[in-house]
């Protein structure tokens, strides 16, 4: 029996970040530019608050990808739409 997976669930991402925490590379591919960035803080009233810093990246190979850093754990995730 296969296990159901939520659609658009974040997946672990290989992000290399600079000193300021800004992504420099994704999956070994250089970041050409940051198209947009935003912060999400939600569920602060629960036992599992959400605090993420999102980046929409334009990579040197022409791909676009959206990643976020979980501010609480420091881990990087990819958010596919």
C-alpha positions as CSV (number, residue, x, y, z in Angstrom):
1,X,0.0,0.0,0.0
2,X,1.4,3.4,-0.9
3,X,1.4,6.2,1.5
4,X,-0.5,9.3,0.6
5,X,1.5,12.5,0.3
6,X,0.1,16.0,0.5
7,X,0.2,17.9,-2.8
8,X,2.7,20.7,-2.8
9,X,4.3,19.6,0.4
10,X,7.7,21.2,1.0
11,X,10.7,19.0,0.2
12,X,14.2,19.3,1.5
13,X,16.4,21.5,-0.7
14,X,20.1,21.8,-1.3
15,X,20.7,25.5,-0.9
16,X,24.1,27.2,-0.4
17,X,23.6,30.5,1.3
18,X,26.0,33.4,1.9
19,X,26.8,35.0,5.2
20,X,23.6,37.1,5.3
21,X,21.6,33.9,4.6
22,X,20.8,34.8,1.0
23,X,20.7,31.9,-1.4
24,X,23.8,31.7,-3.7
25,X,23.1,28.3,-5.3
26,X,20.3,25.7,-5.5
27,X,21.1,22.1,-6.2
28,X,24.6,23.1,-7.3
29,X,23.3,25.7,-9.8
30,X,24.2,29.3,-9.2
31,X,21.5,31.9,-8.4
32,X,21.4,34.5,-11.2
33,X,19.0,36.7,-9.3
34,X,16.4,36.8,-6.5
35,X,13.1,37.7,-8.2
36,X,11.2,38.2,-5.0
37,X,11.4,37.4,-1.2
38,X,8.8,37.5,1.6
39,X,8.4,36.3,5.2
40,X,5.4,34.2,6.4
41,X,4.6,34.1,10.1
42,X,1.5,32.1,10.9
43,X,0.0,29.8,13.5
44,X,1.8,31.7,16.3
45,X,-1.1,30.8,18.6
46,X,-0.4,27.1,18.3
47,X,2.2,24.7,19.6
48,X,3.6,24.5,16.0
49,X,4.1,28.1,14.8
50,X,5.2,28.8,11.3
51,X,8.0,31.2,10.5
52,X,9.5,31.0,7.0
53,X,11.6,33.3,4.8
54,X,10.8,32.6,1.1
55,X,12.9,33.4,-2.0
56,X,11.9,33.1,-5.6
57,X,15.1,32.4,-7.4
58,X,16.2,32.7,-11.1
59,X,18.9,30.2,-11.7
60,X,21.8,30.5,-14.1
61,X,20.4,27.6,-16.2
62,X,17.1,29.6,-16.8
63,X,15.0,27.7,-14.3
64,X,12.9,29.4,-11.6
65,X,12.5,27.8,-8.1
66,X,10.9,28.9,-4.9
67,X,12.6,27.9,-1.7
68,X,12.3,28.9,2.0
69,X,14.4,28.8,5.1
70,X,12.6,27.7,8.2
71,X,13.6,30.5,10.6
72,X,13.2,28.2,13.7
73,X,15.3,25.3,12.5
74,X,17.5,26.9,9.8
75,X,16.6,24.1,7.3
76,X,15.9,24.8,3.6
77,X,12.9,23.5,1.7
78,X,11.6,23.7,-1.8
79,X,8.0,24.8,-2.3
80,X,6.7,23.5,-5.6
81,X,3.4,24.9,-7.0
